[in-house]
Amino acid sequence: MLPGMSPRELRRMLKRMGIDLEELKDVDEVIIRLKDKELVIESPTVLLIDAGKQKIFQVTGKGYIERERGTTEEKPRIELSEDDILFIMEQTGVSRDLAEKALIKAEGDLAEAILLIREGRI
């Protein structure tokens, strides 16, 4: 950001230049695949900068995990029960969609799903 310029002023200036700036929501991870390894950035902040014919992605995060390419493990598909979804909704007051996302991220663990929601990690 430019010194002395608020984020709102910066957005207006970019808009006048034909550049749109948007933060992508609900990004869990970004994977950069190199020839022999992958860099996995967990819980990143991703900005999409639309500059006419070009789209630029700015990725920031606290760190990354390096792993050999091709070693991604398939996570088992979580079967969510209606009772679990309703329980999470009752306990946290969130929408069905958010309750399902929390349960999936917590791999079906009810207590973990509630903590994820209450701590704002979903």
Protein Blocks (a to p, Z undefined) as FASTA:
>chain_A
ZZhiafklmmmmmmmnopacdddehifbdcdddfkbccddehiacddddehjaccddddd
fbdcdddehiaccdddddddfklmmmmmmmnopafklmmmmmmmnnopaklmmmmmmnop
ZZ
